Amino acid sequence: MAEIKQDLFEYTEESIKSLDWREHIRLRPGMYIGKLGDGSSPDDGIYVLLKEVLDNCIDEHMMGYGKQIDIVVEGKTVTVRDFGRGIPLGKVVDVVSKINTGAKYDSKAFQKSVGLNGVGTKAVNALSNYFKVMAVREGKQKTAEFERGVLIKEYKESKTDETNGTLVTFIPDDTVFRNFHFQSEYIDNLLWNYCFLNAGLIITFNGKKYISKNGLLDMLQRKTNADEIRYPIIHLKGDDIELAITHNNDYGEEIFSFVNGQYTTQGGTHQQAFREAYVKVVRDFFKKDYDVTDIRQSIVAAVAVRVIEPVFESQTKTKLGSQYIQEGGISMRNFLHEFLSRELDNFLHKNPTIADALKRRIEQSERERKDLAGIKKLANERAKKANLHNRKLRDCRIHLNDDPPNNKGREAFHERQLESTIFITEGDSASGSITKARDVETQAVFSLRGKPLNCFGLTKKVVYENEEFNLLQHALNIEEGIEGLRYNNIVVATDADVDGMHIRLLLLTFFLQFFPDLVKNGHVYILETPLFRVRNKQETIYCYDEAEKLAAVKKLGAKPEITRFKGLGEISPDEFGRFIGSDMRKQPVMVMPETHLQQLLEYYMGKNTQDRQDFIIDNLRVEIDMANDHQVS
């Protein structure tokens, strides 16, 4: 009882803390930009910072001001210049440093903007080592510079010959984003999306020009291969909506959804409304009650809507929560259904050849599903029994598809969901080390038994017949598509030897063959673990390659102890904890839009061809030459 009274006594005015905007953003960055990361994932914070600046430029363009945006990324420094109206000069400092300040609260000025909460550039400012903003309006300019959100220099207004617009330069804070680096491929994809959603807009990135004339039609042409689609892309446009639809031969469904130019990677009400409306319209057109999965199997689609004052489920705006196109207006579900029942139905009536190709694709999926029905049932029963009797999966507590709480902890929970990770390991020793070192809240471990099957050229039947693949797809919860994916990050953790590399290739073949949208949506990674430990009595350095080892030996001097890790199982759990925590190094597995997946898999995983043998021999020579160069140096 005395302890309780003491606790109550210590709860005083001094216990209540008030943080200013800058301190709050820096203390809780995840609430504003999602997860932090090091740049190896497309949803890492450094790309959110870039996007927050770009969103302002895009909003200006949407309002009819500025046809071009120039972006330069040099190392860790980012500069973005638009040619819109420019921030009103008297408000340049306030707009980037006072929370809840901005023009977008005036819905007449920015009715269908994506940034409506007055936080964006303030978060960039607070989370940058250096932040500079310059506004140009009618022959005058105003510039201000900040460090971690603190104003360090405000310049007086001056005359200029510069064109109207705004320039922002920032360097992300390396104490917040540790060991970060920008992946140009992620920026490339981000910029193409902006162009597809804003036909005619010109964006330059380090000198490369981006422009789209046909919007989402161009997008699907870039995302698909002309030899693989089953019929020409259907492209439909209306007030506040644009759609592009086709089918290919891949498994699953791939739907890209956007709201007011924002790529909603986690979907939301508009994406679900499209999925439901599309099924209903197709059934009505063919006058047949096709199964939902048969209609949507192998679909590739993009849907973009414009919403007045959209409501998102997180500050990073990756999932739309709005139920209506505008307050008091038509529901999202009815809006999508009315548009599709009119436009898609008309299109299919006018294009019977495309309608017939769509029907054939649906009926092919129907046959494949029925052929799999019996074996799926047995496989699902096996999976349930296996989960009861083995320990292949050591699960975590927070998953990507968990329902978020309906309280003030929602943002923090969403941040943890983005951290949800499953490590796919080989052997008991490696999985044991990771299991002991992991964060049980967000990190799960799946242990393989031996080498997986090379599934190139096989049908999806093998996924259910092969116990390893069947249990893996159940662990990931992707049997019906990636909407139910339980982990945001799928990390392949194998030894860096020949066997480990082979297992990586076999797993990647499995994902690319049967679940390519996992890779295309940036969920699959390769774990990097150190090859060497270099230490003396004062310091220990972990090195990921030969060059880092040589640098560590030079730094520590004398004759430090050097340990070569032959496999993950040799790294103790205490050490492993350093490599799968906040500083985890992981390489994203990327598939470029122009990549022909079947040709890629045929080359690397098909029958032994002379071309592949020559490739291996040539690259082996390069590796030997590099090793010799290291020895000489």
Backbone torsions as a table, in degrees:
resi	resn	phi	psi	omega
1	MET	NA	-38.9	179.7
2	ALA	-62.1	-36.8	-179.5
3	GLU	-65.4	-39.0	179.4
4	ILE	-64.0	-44.4	179.3
5	LYS	-62.2	-38.5	179.9
6	GLN	-63.7	-42.4	179.1
7	ASP	-62.1	-41.4	-179.9
8	LEU	-65.6	-37.7	-178.4
9	PHE	-64.7	-35.7	-176.9
10	GLU	-79.3	-7.9	177.6
11	TYR	-85.3	88.0	-173.3
12	THR	-121.6	-174.4	178.0
13	GLU	-58.1	-30.8	-179.1
14	GLU	-68.7	-18.1	179.6
15	SER	-75.6	-19.1	-177.4
16	ILE	-90.7	123.2	-178.0
17	LYS	-112.1	137.0	173.9
18	SER	-115.4	118.5	179.7
19	LEU	-100.7	141.0	173.5
20	ASP	-77.7	173.6	-173.3
21	TRP	-56.6	-42.2	-176.5
22	ARG	-67.1	-45.5	-179.7
23	GLU	-63.1	-39.3	-178.1
24	HIS	-67.0	-42.9	178.8
25	ILE	-63.1	-41.4	-178.1
26	ARG	-73.0	-30.1	178.2
27	LEU	-77.2	-35.1	-177.6
28	ARG	-127.3	60.5	-176.5
29	PRO	-61.1	-31.5	-178.8
30	GLY	-60.5	-28.1	178.9
31	MET	-66.7	-23.9	-174.1
32	TYR	-105.4	-32.5	-175.0
33	ILE	-128.8	13.9	-178.6
34	GLY	74.0	-144.8	-178.6
35	LYS	-75.6	158.6	-178.0
36	LEU	-81.7	-72.4	176.6
37	GLY	72.9	176.5	-177.6
38	ASP	-116.2	8.6	179.6
39	GLY	100.0	-1.0	-179.5
40	SER	-82.9	-8.8	179.8
41	SER	-120.7	143.2	-176.6
42	PRO	-66.1	-18.3	178.8
43	ASP	-101.9	16.2	176.4
44	ASP	-68.7	155.4	-171.6
45	GLY	-59.0	-33.2	-176.8
46	ILE	-64.2	-30.5	177.3
47	TYR	-77.3	-29.5	175.7
48	VAL	-66.7	-38.7	176.3
49	LEU	-59.2	-48.0	178.5
50	LEU	-60.3	-43.2	-177.7
51	LYS	-65.3	-37.2	179.7
52	GLU	-62.5	-39.1	177.4
53	VAL	-69.1	-44.2	-178.2
54	LEU	-64.9	-35.7	-179.6
55	ASP	-57.2	-37.7	177.5
56	ASN	-64.7	-39.5	178.1
57	CYS	-65.6	-41.7	-179.7
58	ILE	-65.3	-40.6	178.8
59	ASP	-61.0	-38.9	176.1
60	GLU	-62.0	-44.6	179.4
61	HIS	-61.4	-42.8	-179.6
62	MET	-62.5	-30.1	178.9
63	MET	-81.3	-1.9	176.1
64	GLY	99.4	15.6	-177.6
65	TYR	-123.5	119.9	175.6
66	GLY	91.6	116.3	-179.5
67	LYS	-103.8	-1.4	-176.1
68	GLN	-142.7	145.3	174.8
69	ILE	-130.9	128.8	179.8
70	ASP	-109.7	131.1	-178.5
71	ILE	-127.0	133.8	175.1
72	VAL	-130.0	128.3	174.3
73	VAL	-121.5	113.5	178.3
74	GLU	-119.6	106.3	-175.7
75	GLY	63.6	-113.4	-178.3
76	LYS	-108.2	8.1	-178.6
77	THR	-102.6	130.1	-178.1
78	VAL	-118.1	132.5	175.3
79	THR	-127.6	130.1	179.8
80	VAL	-126.2	126.8	-179.9
81	ARG	-126.9	121.9	172.7
82	ASP	-109.7	174.2	-177.2
83	PHE	-128.9	42.9	176.9
84	GLY	-85.3	-147.3	-176.5
85	ARG	-79.2	-20.1	-176.1
86	GLY	82.8	144.8	177.6
87	ILE	-64.3	136.1	173.8
88	PRO	-50.7	127.7	-167.8
89	LEU	-59.4	-33.0	-179.5
90	GLY	-73.4	-8.7	-176.9
91	LYS	-118.6	11.8	-176.5
92	VAL	-57.6	-47.4	-178.5
93	VAL	-68.7	-44.4	-177.5
94	ASP	-61.0	-42.4	-174.7
95	VAL	-61.6	-31.1	-177.8
96	VAL	-104.9	2.9	-176.2
97	SER	-141.0	0.5	176.3
98	LYS	-119.9	118.4	-175.7
99	ILE	-62.3	147.9	179.4
100	ASN	61.0	33.8	175.4
101	THR	-119.4	129.1	178.5
102	GLY	166.9	166.5	-177.8
103	ALA	-81.4	-12.9	-171.3
104	LYS	-79.2	-3.0	171.7
105	TYR	-75.3	-19.5	174.8
106	ASP	-87.4	95.8	-172.2
107	SER	-64.5	-16.9	176.8
108	LYS	-72.7	-32.4	-179.3
109	ALA	-79.0	-37.5	-177.7
110	PHE	-135.5	67.3	-173.4
111	GLN	-63.4	-38.2	-175.0
112	LYS	-121.6	45.2	177.8
113	SER	-80.4	158.5	174.9
114	VAL	-91.5	-24.2	-177.9
115	GLY	-103.4	101.0	-173.1
116	LEU	-118.8	6.1	-173.7
117	ASN	-112.9	4.0	175.1
118	GLY	66.2	25.7	-176.1
119	VAL	-109.6	-36.2	-168.0
120	GLY	-36.6	-72.6	-175.2
121	THR	-69.9	-21.5	175.2
122	LYS	-65.3	-40.2	178.3
123	ALA	-64.9	-41.3	177.9
124	VAL	-61.1	-44.9	-179.9
125	ASN	-60.0	-51.3	-176.0
126	ALA	-65.0	-28.4	-174.9
127	LEU	-102.9	21.1	179.4
128	SER	-119.5	138.6	171.8
129	ASN	-58.5	-40.6	-179.0
130	TYR	-139.9	136.6	-179.7
131	PHE	-141.7	127.6	179.5
132	LYS	-128.8	136.5	175.7
133	VAL	-128.6	134.7	176.5
134	MET	-133.0	128.2	177.4
135	ALA	-114.7	139.8	178.9
136	VAL	-123.7	125.5	178.2
137	ARG	-142.6	120.3	171.9
138	GLU	49.0	51.3	173.9
139	GLY	83.6	4.8	177.0
140	LYS	-126.7	152.3	177.9
141	GLN	-135.4	154.6	178.5
142	LYS	-137.0	132.5	-176.2
143	THR	-130.4	143.5	174.7
144	ALA	-141.6	147.5	179.9
145	GLU	-125.0	144.3	-176.9
146	PHE	-135.4	156.6	168.7
147	GLU	-127.8	117.0	-178.7
148	ARG	50.0	40.6	176.5
149	GLY	88.3	-7.1	-178.8
150	VAL	-96.1	125.7	179.2
151	LEU	-64.9	123.2	-180.0
152	ILE	-110.3	-23.6	177.8
153	LYS	-159.1	128.3	175.9
154	GLU	-119.3	120.2	-177.4
155	TYR	-88.7	150.5	176.2
156	LYS	-73.1	155.7	174.9
157	GLU	-60.1	141.5	-179.7
158	SER	-143.8	161.5	178.5
159	LYS	-76.1	152.1	-179.3
160	THR	-155.6	156.1	174.0
161	ASP	-98.0	2.4	-178.2
162	GLU	-64.2	152.3	175.3
163	THR	-74.7	147.2	177.8
164	ASN	-50.8	148.3	177.4
165	GLY	145.4	-170.3	-177.5
166	THR	-130.3	139.1	175.3
167	LEU	-120.2	130.9	176.5
168	VAL	-126.6	129.6	172.6
169	THR	-121.4	134.0	178.0
170	PHE	-146.7	152.1	174.3
171	ILE	-124.0	111.2	-179.1
172	PRO	-54.0	144.0	-176.9
173	ASP	-71.2	117.4	-176.8
174	ASP	-74.6	-5.4	172.3
175	THR	-86.1	-15.8	176.5
176	VAL	-98.3	-46.5	179.6
177	PHE	-106.1	93.1	-173.0
178	ARG	-79.8	137.1	176.3
179	ASN	52.3	36.4	-174.3
180	PHE	-81.6	157.6	175.1
181	HIS	-153.1	147.3	178.6
182	PHE	-87.4	128.6	173.3
183	GLN	-91.7	115.9	-176.6
184	SER	-62.3	-28.2	179.8
185	GLU	-63.2	-38.4	179.4
186	TYR	-68.7	-41.5	177.7
187	ILE	-64.5	-40.9	178.4
188	ASP	-56.1	-47.3	-179.0
189	ASN	-65.9	-41.0	178.8
190	LEU	-60.2	-44.0	-176.7
191	LEU	-70.5	-37.8	176.3
192	TRP	-61.3	-40.9	178.7
193	ASN	-59.8	-43.3	177.6
194	TYR	-59.0	-41.9	-178.6
195	CYS	-69.5	-40.2	178.8
196	PHE	-61.9	-32.2	-176.9
197	LEU	-89.3	-7.1	-179.1
198	ASN	-138.1	71.7	-176.2
199	ALA	-53.4	131.3	179.9
200	GLY	97.8	-20.3	177.2
201	LEU	-67.5	136.5	176.7
202	ILE	-106.6	126.7	174.0
203	ILE	-121.7	134.9	172.2
204	THR	-114.7	138.3	178.3
205	PHE	-131.1	110.2	-176.8
206	ASN	49.7	40.3	176.2
207	GLY	92.9	-16.7	179.5
208	LYS	-83.4	136.1	-175.8
209	LYS	-98.8	135.5	178.0
210	TYR	-122.2	129.0	175.9
211	ILE	-158.6	143.9	176.9
212	SER	-128.1	134.7	178.2
213	LYS	-98.6	-25.0	-171.9
214	ASN	-119.6	20.5	172.6
215	GLY	57.5	-129.9	-174.2
216	LEU	-67.3	-21.1	173.0
217	LEU	-61.8	-45.6	176.8
218	ASP	-61.8	-38.2	-178.1
219	MET	-61.3	-48.7	-178.5
220	LEU	-69.4	-30.9	175.5
221	GLN	-64.6	-34.3	178.4
222	ARG	-76.7	-32.1	-176.7
223	LYS	-83.3	-16.3	-177.2
224	THR	-119.6	168.2	176.3
225	ASN	-108.8	130.8	-175.0
226	ALA	-57.3	-29.4	-178.9
227	ASP	-78.1	-14.1	-173.7
228	GLU	-105.8	-20.7	-178.4
229	ILE	-74.6	148.8	-173.6
230	ARG	-86.8	-18.2	177.8
231	TYR	-160.7	157.8	-179.9
232	PRO	-55.7	147.1	-176.3
233	ILE	-62.5	131.1	175.0
234	ILE	-85.8	123.7	-177.0
235	HIS	-122.8	117.5	-175.5
236	LEU	-126.3	137.2	179.6
237	LYS	-134.3	146.0	176.6
238	GLY	-154.1	-174.4	177.4
239	ASP	-64.3	119.9	176.2
240	ASP	67.1	17.8	178.1
241	ILE	-153.0	144.5	173.8
242	GLU	-144.3	138.8	-178.5
243	LEU	-134.2	148.5	169.7
244	ALA	-140.0	133.4	-172.1
245	ILE	-142.0	138.5	167.3
246	THR	-156.6	179.2	174.3
247	HIS	-128.4	149.2	173.6
248	ASN	-127.8	-159.3	-178.0
249	ASN	-104.6	5.0	179.4
250	ASP	-75.0	161.7	173.9
251	TYR	-83.3	157.0	175.9
252	GLY	83.3	-170.5	176.8
253	GLU	-131.3	143.3	-177.5
254	GLU	-126.6	106.4	-177.2
255	ILE	-121.8	124.0	177.1
256	PHE	-102.2	123.4	-176.9
257	SER	-123.4	146.3	-174.9
258	PHE	-140.1	147.0	175.4
259	VAL	-131.3	119.6	179.0
260	ASN	50.9	37.8	179.2
261	GLY	85.3	-1.6	-179.4
262	GLN	-94.6	126.5	177.9
263	TYR	-76.1	109.8	-179.1
264	THR	-90.0	87.5	-173.9
265	THR	-63.2	-24.1	179.0
266	GLN	-103.4	14.4	174.6
267	GLY	74.6	-132.5	-178.7
268	GLY	132.0	-162.6	-173.2
269	THR	-63.5	-36.0	-178.8
270	HIS	-69.6	-38.8	180.0
271	GLN	-69.8	-42.0	178.2
272	GLN	-65.3	-39.4	178.7
273	ALA	-63.0	-39.4	177.2
274	PHE	-63.5	-45.8	-177.9
275	ARG	-60.2	-43.3	-179.5
276	GLU	-69.6	-45.0	-178.0
277	ALA	-65.1	-39.5	-179.4
278	TYR	-61.2	-44.6	179.6
279	VAL	-60.9	-46.3	-177.1
280	LYS	-64.2	-43.7	-178.6
281	VAL	-65.5	-42.2	178.9
282	VAL	-63.5	-44.4	177.5
283	ARG	-59.8	-44.6	-178.9
284	ASP	-65.6	-39.1	-177.9
285	PHE	-65.3	-46.9	-177.6
286	PHE	-86.3	-5.5	179.7
287	LYS	53.5	45.0	179.4
288	LYS	-146.7	138.2	-175.5
289	ASP	-86.2	65.7	178.7
290	TYR	-61.1	150.5	175.6
291	ASP	-66.7	143.9	-178.6
292	VAL	-54.7	-46.1	-176.5
293	THR	-65.7	-31.3	179.7
294	ASP	-70.2	-36.6	179.9
295	ILE	-68.9	-39.9	-174.4
296	ARG	-95.7	-7.5	178.1
297	GLN	-60.8	128.7	176.4
298	SER	71.9	12.4	177.8
299	ILE	-72.7	142.1	170.0
300	VAL	-125.2	119.6	-174.1
301	ALA	-145.3	156.6	173.1
302	ALA	-133.3	134.7	179.5
303	VAL	-133.1	128.7	180.0
304	ALA	-128.9	129.6	178.3
305	VAL	-126.4	156.0	173.7
306	ARG	-111.1	126.3	-175.0
307	VAL	-126.0	135.9	175.9
308	ILE	-76.9	123.1	179.6
309	GLU	48.6	65.4	-178.3
310	PRO	-64.6	150.6	176.5
311	VAL	-112.9	122.3	179.4
312	PHE	-107.4	160.0	-177.3
313	GLU	-85.5	-3.8	176.4
314	SER	-155.3	162.4	-179.9
315	GLN	-61.4	-29.0	-178.1
316	THR	-79.5	-3.0	170.1
317	LYS	59.6	40.9	-179.7
318	THR	-94.7	-7.7	-179.8
319	LYS	-144.5	122.4	-178.3
320	LEU	-79.1	135.1	177.7
321	GLY	-110.3	-10.6	-176.9
322	SER	-60.5	132.9	177.3
323	GLN	-91.3	-15.2	-174.9
324	TYR	-130.1	152.9	176.2
325	ILE	-64.5	-36.9	172.2
326	GLN	-152.2	158.1	-176.5
327	GLU	-57.7	126.8	179.7
328	GLY	79.0	2.8	-177.3
329	GLY	-99.4	-161.0	-178.3
330	ILE	-68.1	145.6	179.3
331	SER	-71.0	155.6	179.4
332	MET	-58.4	-41.3	-178.3
333	ARG	-63.2	-47.3	-179.1
334	ASN	-68.5	-36.0	179.5
335	PHE	-60.9	-48.8	-179.9
336	LEU	-66.1	-40.4	-178.2
337	HIS	-66.7	-43.6	179.7
338	GLU	-62.7	-41.2	-179.6
339	PHE	-65.9	-48.5	-177.6
340	LEU	-68.1	-40.6	-178.4
341	SER	-65.0	-23.8	177.4
342	ARG	-90.7	-56.1	-170.7
343	GLU	-79.3	-45.8	-179.8
344	LEU	-68.9	-41.1	178.4
345	ASP	-60.8	-44.7	177.9
346	ASN	-61.9	-42.7	-178.5
347	PHE	-61.2	-45.8	-177.9
348	LEU	-66.9	-34.4	176.4
349	HIS	-67.4	-37.0	-178.6
350	LYS	-80.1	-17.4	-176.5
351	ASN	-127.3	72.6	-176.0
352	PRO	-61.9	-28.7	179.2
353	THR	-65.8	-43.3	177.5
354	ILE	-67.4	-40.1	178.3
355	ALA	-60.3	-40.6	-179.8
356	ASP	-67.8	-38.9	177.7
357	ALA	-64.9	-39.5	176.6
358	LEU	-62.6	-42.8	179.5
359	LYS	-61.7	-43.6	179.4
360	ARG	-62.4	-39.6	179.1
361	ARG	-64.4	-42.5	179.4
362	ILE	-63.6	-44.3	-177.2
363	GLU	-71.5	-29.0	172.6
364	GLN	-64.7	-44.2	177.5
365	SER	-62.2	-37.3	179.3
366	GLU	-63.1	-45.6	178.5
367	ARG	-62.6	-44.2	-179.7
368	GLU	-62.9	-40.6	180.0
369	ARG	-64.4	-42.6	-179.2
370	LYS	-68.3	-36.2	177.2
371	ASP	-63.8	-31.6	-177.8
372	LEU	-86.7	-14.6	-169.7
373	ALA	-53.2	-49.8	-177.1
374	GLY	-64.1	-47.6	-177.2
375	ILE	-69.4	-32.0	176.6
376	LYS	-62.9	-40.7	-179.2
377	LYS	-62.4	-45.8	178.8
378	LEU	-65.0	-40.5	-179.1
379	ALA	-64.9	-40.6	178.9
380	ASN	-64.4	-37.6	176.9
381	GLU	-66.0	-41.3	177.5
382	ARG	-62.4	-41.1	-178.8
383	ALA	-63.2	-41.0	178.7
384	LYS	-63.0	-43.2	178.7
385	LYS	-66.4	-41.3	-179.2
386	ALA	-62.5	-39.3	-179.7
387	ASN	-65.6	-26.3	179.0
388	LEU	-78.9	-31.5	-169.1
389	HIS	-111.7	-5.4	177.0
390	ASN	-129.5	174.1	-177.1
391	ARG	-119.7	39.2	-179.7
392	LYS	-63.1	-35.3	-178.7
393	LEU	-112.6	118.6	169.4
394	ARG	-101.6	101.4	-169.8
395	ASP	-80.6	165.8	174.9
396	CYS	-108.1	-178.0	-173.6
397	ARG	-98.0	-27.3	-177.2
398	ILE	-113.0	129.1	-178.0
399	HIS	-123.4	160.2	-176.3
400	LEU	-62.2	-35.2	-175.3
401	ASN	-98.9	13.6	176.3
402	ASP	-69.0	148.2	175.9
403	ASP	-72.3	128.8	179.7
404	PRO	-73.3	155.6	177.6
405	PRO	-69.5	154.9	-179.7
406	ASN	-97.1	42.6	-179.0
407	ASN	-137.7	-167.8	-174.8
408	LYS	-69.7	-7.5	177.9
409	GLY	-87.6	7.9	-175.1
410	ARG	-60.6	-45.8	-177.7
411	GLU	-64.6	-44.7	179.6
412	ALA	-63.6	-37.8	179.1
413	PHE	-65.2	-41.1	178.8
414	HIS	-62.3	-39.1	177.6
415	GLU	-61.0	-42.4	179.4
416	ARG	-67.8	-34.2	177.2
417	GLN	-60.9	-39.7	178.9
418	LEU	-66.2	-23.1	178.3
419	GLU	-83.4	-11.5	-176.0
420	SER	-57.1	128.2	-171.4
421	THR	-139.4	140.1	169.7
422	ILE	-119.8	126.3	175.9
423	PHE	-93.5	127.0	174.8
424	ILE	-100.7	113.6	-172.0
425	THR	-116.9	167.1	175.7
426	GLU	-115.8	129.8	173.9
427	GLY	82.8	157.3	-176.2
428	ASP	-72.6	-34.9	-175.5
429	SER	-68.5	-45.0	179.3
430	ALA	-65.2	-46.2	-179.2
431	SER	-65.7	-31.9	177.9
432	GLY	-66.1	-42.9	179.5
433	SER	-64.1	-45.6	-179.7
434	ILE	-65.5	-40.9	-178.6
435	THR	-60.2	-41.9	-178.9
436	LYS	-72.7	-27.5	-174.5
437	ALA	-94.4	-15.3	-170.9
438	ARG	-69.9	166.3	169.9
439	ASP	-89.5	109.8	-174.0
440	VAL	-66.7	-15.4	178.3
441	GLU	-71.9	-42.6	-170.8
442	THR	-126.7	-0.9	-175.8
443	GLN	-122.0	122.8	178.2
444	ALA	-110.9	161.4	-179.1
445	VAL	-132.0	129.2	175.0
446	PHE	-116.8	124.4	-174.4
447	SER	-102.6	121.6	176.3
448	LEU	-80.8	153.4	173.6
449	ARG	-114.7	102.6	-178.8
450	GLY	74.8	-171.7	-178.2
451	LYS	-80.7	136.1	176.5
452	PRO	-67.4	164.7	177.6
453	LEU	-73.2	142.0	170.5
454	ASN	-76.4	107.0	-172.0
455	CYS	-98.1	10.8	179.8
456	PHE	-61.0	133.1	177.7
457	GLY	82.2	-4.9	179.7
458	LEU	-91.5	161.3	179.0
459	THR	-88.9	171.7	-177.1
460	LYS	-65.7	-12.0	176.4
461	LYS	-56.1	-33.7	-177.8
462	VAL	-66.3	-27.7	-179.6
463	VAL	-62.4	-35.2	-178.4
464	TYR	-88.5	-28.1	-179.9
465	GLU	-79.0	-29.1	-178.2
466	ASN	-90.2	120.1	-173.7
467	GLU	-60.8	-42.3	-178.6
468	GLU	-61.3	-49.4	-179.1
469	PHE	-64.6	-40.6	-178.6
470	ASN	-63.2	-45.3	180.0
471	LEU	-68.2	-34.2	179.1
472	LEU	-66.7	-44.7	-179.8
473	GLN	-66.4	-31.2	176.1
474	HIS	-71.4	-38.2	177.8
475	ALA	-62.1	-39.8	-179.8
476	LEU	-79.8	-19.8	-177.9
477	ASN	63.3	50.6	-177.3
478	ILE	-119.7	15.1	-178.5
479	GLU	-57.9	-39.2	-178.5
480	GLU	-100.5	16.5	-178.8
481	GLY	116.0	172.4	-172.3
482	ILE	-86.7	1.5	177.3
483	GLU	-61.6	-30.4	-179.8
484	GLY	-94.6	10.2	-178.0
485	LEU	-50.4	130.1	-173.4
486	ARG	-89.3	-18.1	-175.8
487	TYR	-131.3	134.3	-179.7
488	ASN	-72.8	-29.8	-177.1
489	ASN	-122.1	122.8	174.8
490	ILE	-107.3	110.6	-171.5
491	VAL	-113.1	116.1	177.0
492	VAL	-80.7	116.8	-175.7
493	ALA	-117.6	91.4	179.9
494	THR	-123.6	164.5	177.7
495	ASP	-62.9	153.6	-179.7
496	ALA	-88.9	32.4	176.1
497	ASP	-107.6	-174.3	-175.9
498	VAL	-61.4	-45.0	179.8
499	ASP	-62.7	-41.8	179.6
500	GLY	-63.4	-41.1	178.0
501	MET	-63.9	-38.3	180.0
502	HIS	-65.4	-41.7	178.7
503	ILE	-63.1	-39.9	175.8
504	ARG	-55.8	-49.4	-177.5
505	LEU	-61.3	-40.3	-179.2
506	LEU	-66.5	-39.5	177.8
507	LEU	-68.0	-42.1	178.9
508	LEU	-64.7	-35.6	176.0
509	THR	-62.4	-41.8	177.2
510	PHE	-58.8	-48.2	-178.8
511	PHE	-67.0	-45.1	-177.2
512	LEU	-69.7	-30.4	-178.5
513	GLN	-75.6	-43.8	-171.4
514	PHE	-113.4	-23.5	-178.8
515	PHE	-135.8	57.0	-175.1
516	PRO	-61.7	-26.6	-178.9
517	ASP	-67.7	-20.5	173.2
518	LEU	-61.8	-42.8	-179.3
519	VAL	-75.7	-44.8	-177.3
520	LYS	-62.5	-29.0	179.9
521	ASN	-93.2	10.9	170.6
522	GLY	75.8	33.9	-178.5
523	HIS	-99.6	-12.3	-170.9
524	VAL	-108.4	133.7	-176.7
525	TYR	-137.6	161.8	171.4
526	ILE	-110.8	126.1	179.1
527	LEU	-74.3	133.0	173.1
528	GLU	-101.2	125.2	175.9
529	THR	-123.2	154.7	-175.2
530	PRO	-66.8	144.7	175.2
531	LEU	-89.9	-26.1	-175.0
532	PHE	-134.6	150.1	168.1
533	ARG	-120.6	121.5	-179.7
534	VAL	-117.1	124.5	-176.0
535	ARG	-151.1	155.0	166.8
536	ASN	-127.6	-165.1	-176.0
537	LYS	-71.3	-19.9	-176.2
538	GLN	-98.3	-29.9	-170.1
539	GLU	-149.3	148.2	175.6
540	THR	-123.1	130.2	179.1
541	ILE	-124.0	130.0	176.7
542	TYR	-99.0	131.3	-172.6
543	CYS	-120.4	137.0	-174.8
544	TYR	-98.8	-7.5	176.1
545	ASP	-157.6	178.5	-176.4
546	GLU	-63.2	-39.3	-178.4
547	ALA	-63.9	-42.0	178.4
548	GLU	-65.5	-36.1	178.4
549	LYS	-62.9	-46.3	-180.0
550	LEU	-61.7	-39.6	178.7
551	ALA	-65.7	-38.7	180.0
552	ALA	-67.5	-42.0	177.8
553	VAL	-60.5	-42.6	179.3
554	LYS	-64.1	-40.5	-178.1
555	LYS	-67.4	-44.4	-175.4
556	LEU	-78.7	-23.0	176.2
557	GLY	67.6	-175.6	-179.3
558	ALA	49.5	-133.6	178.9
559	LYS	-127.2	82.8	-179.4
560	PRO	-69.4	158.5	176.0
561	GLU	-76.8	129.3	-179.5
562	ILE	-118.0	122.9	177.6
563	THR	-113.5	130.0	176.5
564	ARG	-101.2	115.9	178.7
565	PHE	-78.9	120.8	179.8
566	LYS	-85.3	-26.5	-179.1
567	GLY	-157.4	166.6	-178.6
568	LEU	-62.9	-31.6	-178.1
569	GLY	-65.8	-18.0	179.9
570	GLU	-82.5	-12.6	-179.9
571	ILE	-89.5	123.0	-177.0
572	SER	-66.1	154.4	178.4
573	PRO	-55.1	-37.9	179.3
574	ASP	-61.5	-42.2	178.8
575	GLU	-70.6	-40.1	-176.5
576	PHE	-59.4	-33.3	-179.8
577	GLY	-57.4	-26.7	179.2
578	ARG	-73.6	-24.5	-171.0
579	PHE	-100.2	-7.5	178.9
580	ILE	-123.6	19.0	178.0
581	GLY	-96.2	-145.7	-175.8
582	SER	-64.9	-23.5	-180.0
583	ASP	-99.9	19.9	-177.3
584	MET	-58.6	133.1	175.7
585	ARG	-97.5	123.9	176.9
586	LYS	-143.3	138.4	-179.3
587	GLN	-96.7	125.0	179.0
588	PRO	-70.5	142.1	172.6
589	VAL	-90.5	115.5	-174.3
590	MET	-114.2	142.7	171.6
591	VAL	-121.5	114.5	-180.0
592	MET	-72.1	147.9	-177.1
593	PRO	-55.3	-32.1	-178.0
594	GLU	-81.2	-3.8	-178.2
595	THR	-71.8	130.9	175.3
596	HIS	-92.7	103.3	-169.9
597	LEU	-59.3	-46.2	-176.3
598	GLN	-64.8	-38.1	176.4
599	GLN	-65.8	-39.7	178.7
600	LEU	-61.2	-48.6	-178.9
601	LEU	-67.3	-37.7	178.5
602	GLU	-60.9	-41.0	-177.2
603	TYR	-66.4	-45.5	-173.4
604	TYR	-92.0	-29.9	-172.1
605	MET	-120.4	-0.8	177.8
606	GLY	-81.6	-160.8	-179.5
607	LYS	-65.6	153.4	-178.6
608	ASN	-62.9	113.5	178.5
609	THR	-107.0	159.8	179.1
610	GLN	-63.9	-37.3	179.4
611	ASP	-59.1	-43.3	-177.6
612	ARG	-70.3	-38.3	177.4
613	GLN	-61.6	-42.3	178.4
614	ASP	-63.5	-40.4	179.0
615	PHE	-60.2	-45.2	-178.9
616	ILE	-64.5	-44.7	-178.6
617	ILE	-63.5	-44.3	-178.8
618	ASP	-63.1	-43.0	-178.4
619	ASN	-73.6	-28.9	175.6
620	LEU	-65.3	-38.7	177.8
621	ARG	-62.4	-41.3	179.1
622	VAL	-61.7	-44.8	-179.9
623	GLU	-61.8	-41.6	179.7
624	ILE	-64.3	-43.5	179.1
625	ASP	-61.3	-42.1	-180.0
626	MET	-65.0	-41.1	179.0
627	ALA	-63.4	-40.8	178.2
628	ASN	-63.9	-40.3	178.1
629	ASP	-60.9	-40.7	179.3
630	HIS	-63.3	-41.6	-178.7
631	GLN	-64.6	-39.7	-179.8
632	VAL	-64.9	-44.2	-178.7
633	SER	-70.5	NA	NA
